[in-house]
Amino acid sequence: MISTASYSYKDNIDEAINKLKKIKLQNNGEYLLLFTVQHDHSEETPVEMVSIKNFIDTFPEKATLYWNLFESSDKHVTLFTSISI
C-alpha cells in the first residue's frame, strides 16, 4: 500500500507535523519524509529543527525512514508511505 500526505503551514512547522501525527505508523513501513522550510535568519529555524527531530523520533524503530530538508518559500511537510500488506 502506498500513500501520500502533505500539509502546508503558515507560521510554525508544528501546524503540519501535528496533522501528520494522526497517521498510524507501522513497524514494517517504509517512509520518505520531506520538510520544506523558508530560509531566514531569525531564531525560529532552531525551533523548527527541534520539532523535526521530535517528529522523526516518533517513527517505529523497525521502520525504514528517509528524510530530507529543503529551503523553499512554500512551507510543507510531506510523508510518503509504503507498507507491505
Backbone as CSV, one residue per row, in Angstrom:
resi,resn,N_x,N_y,N_z,CA_x,CA_y,CA_z,C_x,C_y,C_z
1,MET,0.843,-1.156,0.000,0.000,0.000,0.000,0.900,1.234,0.000
2,ILE,0.596,2.147,-0.861,1.364,3.389,-0.969,0.418,4.555,-0.731
3,SER,0.861,5.496,0.072,0.040,6.686,0.314,0.928,7.911,0.480
4,THR,0.309,9.060,0.302,0.999,10.339,0.450,0.110,11.279,1.243
5,ALA,0.724,11.994,2.164,0.025,13.042,2.900,0.922,14.272,2.913
6,SER,0.349,15.407,2.616,1.129,16.637,2.585,0.315,17.764,3.201
7,TYR,0.954,18.494,4.066,0.287,19.616,4.733,1.187,20.833,4.680
8,SER,0.576,21.969,4.422,1.334,23.225,4.440,1.161,23.870,5.810
9,TYR,2.035,24.787,6.084,1.942,25.542,7.331,2.299,26.983,7.044
10,LYS,1.787,27.842,7.867,2.000,29.269,7.645,3.109,29.810,8.546
11,ASP,2.961,29.610,9.863,3.892,30.221,10.799,4.820,29.220,11.471
12,ASN,4.263,28.080,11.872,5.017,27.137,12.686,4.918,25.748,12.062
13,ILE,6.038,25.074,11.913,6.056,23.753,11.283,5.214,22.738,12.052
14,ASP,4.997,22.976,13.343,4.164,22.073,14.138,2.727,22.020,13.638
15,GLU,2.272,23.070,12.926,0.937,23.055,12.341,0.780,21.857,11.412
16,ALA,1.763,21.588,10.581,1.721,20.471,9.635,2.089,19.162,10.318
17,ILE,3.090,19.180,11.178,3.526,17.960,11.855,2.394,17.379,12.697
18,ASN,1.631,18.204,13.383,0.535,17.707,14.211,-0.521,16.978,13.384
19,LYS,-0.739,17.404,12.152,-1.673,16.702,11.274,-1.098,15.345,10.858
20,LEU,0.198,15.289,10.592,0.825,14.021,10.204,0.893,13.030,11.361
21,LYS,0.923,13.523,12.578,0.988,12.634,13.744,-0.252,11.754,13.864
22,LYS,-1.327,12.120,13.178,-2.555,11.329,13.224,-2.456,10.053,12.387
23,ILE,-1.443,9.959,11.537,-1.251,8.789,10.682,-0.613,7.675,11.503
24,LYS,-1.199,6.482,11.448,-0.667,5.344,12.187,0.582,4.833,11.477
25,LEU,1.690,4.809,12.192,2.963,4.351,11.648,3.148,2.867,11.947
26,GLN,3.644,2.121,10.960,3.801,0.679,11.081,5.287,0.309,11.209
27,ASN,5.566,-0.751,11.971,6.942,-1.243,12.107,7.531,-1.658,10.768
28,ASN,6.711,-2.256,9.892,7.231,-2.735,8.611,7.134,-1.677,7.516
29,GLY,6.795,-0.457,7.879,6.619,0.607,6.898,7.929,1.184,6.408
30,GLU,7.866,1.691,5.188,8.971,2.456,4.621,8.443,3.862,4.391
31,TYR,9.186,4.839,4.864,8.698,6.218,4.864,9.723,7.160,4.239
32,LEU,9.215,8.093,3.490,10.011,9.183,2.947,9.369,10.465,3.444
33,LEU,10.112,11.254,4.173,9.606,12.447,4.819,10.348,13.659,4.263
34,LEU,9.597,14.641,3.803,10.189,15.830,3.205,9.679,17.073,3.922
35,PHE,10.614,17.875,4.362,10.297,19.151,5.007,10.778,20.275,4.098
36,THR,9.930,21.253,3.839,10.390,22.466,3.168,10.237,23.611,4.157
37,VAL,11.290,24.344,4.333,11.301,25.455,5.278,11.815,26.699,4.571
38,GLN,11.323,27.818,5.003,11.758,29.079,4.429,13.045,29.509,5.106
39,HIS,14.014,29.897,4.299,15.289,30.346,4.861,15.152,31.774,5.356
40,ASP,15.495,31.940,6.598,15.583,33.279,7.158,16.616,33.245,8.276
41,HIS,16.942,34.378,8.743,17.985,34.475,9.762,17.406,34.695,11.151
42,SER,16.138,34.336,11.316,15.524,34.511,12.627,15.896,33.346,13.532
43,GLU,15.464,33.423,14.749,15.748,32.363,15.705,14.739,31.224,15.609
44,GLU,13.786,31.308,14.676,12.767,30.271,14.550,13.340,28.973,13.965
45,THR,14.367,29.060,13.133,14.923,27.871,12.487,15.358,26.816,13.494
46,PRO,16.090,27.122,14.566,16.427,26.072,15.541,15.188,25.450,16.183
47,VAL,14.134,26.220,16.384,12.900,25.691,16.943,12.292,24.695,15.969
48,GLU,12.307,25.004,14.674,11.805,24.076,13.660,12.608,22.783,13.676
49,MET,13.912,22.872,13.837,14.742,21.672,13.844,14.414,20.783,15.046
50,VAL,14.096,21.363,16.168,13.694,20.582,17.342,12.381,19.868,17.048
51,SER,11.432,20.561,16.432,10.155,19.948,16.075,10.351,18.799,15.094
52,ILE,11.224,18.997,14.118,11.508,17.947,13.139,12.125,16.739,13.822
53,LYS,13.108,16.955,14.677,13.755,15.849,15.384,12.750,15.093,16.253
54,ASN,11.919,15.817,16.970,10.922,15.180,17.829,9.948,14.335,17.016
55,PHE,9.553,14.809,15.832,8.651,14.039,14.985,9.350,12.783,14.454
56,ILE,10.575,12.916,14.011,11.326,11.764,13.500,11.475,10.707,14.586
57,ASP,11.634,11.126,15.812,11.783,10.183,16.932,10.517,9.368,17.194
58,THR,9.370,9.767,16.638,8.132,9.028,16.854,7.984,7.822,15.919
59,PHE,8.849,7.711,14.916,8.738,6.596,13.978,9.205,5.306,14.646
60,PRO,8.536,4.178,14.321,8.911,2.904,14.927,10.369,2.557,14.634
61,GLU,10.994,1.894,15.585,12.413,1.558,15.467,12.705,0.664,14.262
62,LYS,11.772,-0.227,13.944,11.997,-1.169,12.844,11.537,-0.637,11.491
63,ALA,10.973,0.532,11.460,10.560,1.139,10.192,11.783,1.690,9.472
64,THR,11.662,1.800,8.163,12.708,2.419,7.357,12.281,3.852,7.078
65,LEU,13.107,4.790,7.469,12.771,6.202,7.307,13.912,6.933,6.614
66,TYR,13.555,7.617,5.547,14.469,8.535,4.865,13.827,9.907,4.949
67,TRP,14.615,10.914,5.230,14.044,12.250,5.320,14.998,13.266,4.725
68,ASN,14.432,14.381,4.324,15.231,15.435,3.733,14.603,16.780,4.076
69,LEU,15.413,17.795,3.974,15.020,19.156,4.311,15.444,20.062,3.160
70,PHE,14.517,20.853,2.637,14.806,21.784,1.563,14.375,23.182,1.955
71,GLU,15.084,24.164,1.428,14.671,25.552,1.600,13.731,25.905,0.459
72,SER,12.625,26.534,0.800,11.633,26.919,-0.199,10.730,27.985,0.399
73,SER,10.163,28.815,-0.459,9.195,29.792,0.039,7.859,29.112,0.352
74,ASP,7.606,27.940,-0.265,6.436,27.121,0.059,6.792,26.242,1.246
75,LYS,6.037,26.350,2.303,6.349,25.604,3.525,5.391,24.424,3.646
76,HIS,5.944,23.209,3.484,5.164,21.979,3.514,5.892,20.893,4.286
77,VAL,5.124,19.931,4.752,5.671,18.682,5.270,4.932,17.578,4.520
78,THR,5.687,16.680,3.887,5.099,15.621,3.079,5.620,14.276,3.554
79,LEU,4.704,13.312,3.669,5.050,11.954,4.096,4.571,10.974,3.034
80,PHE,5.529,10.248,2.426,5.226,9.160,1.514,5.362,7.869,2.298
81,THR,4.375,6.998,2.190,4.354,5.765,2.987,4.209,4.561,2.053
82,SER,5.004,3.522,2.320,4.884,2.253,1.614,4.853,1.147,2.680
83,ILE,3.757,0.360,2.669,3.600,-0.702,3.654,3.229,-1.985,2.925
84,SER,3.943,-3.061,3.218,3.613,-4.373,2.641,2.352,-4.901,3.297
85,ILE,1.431,-5.400,2.474,0.206,-5.980,3.047,0.096,-7.447,2.694
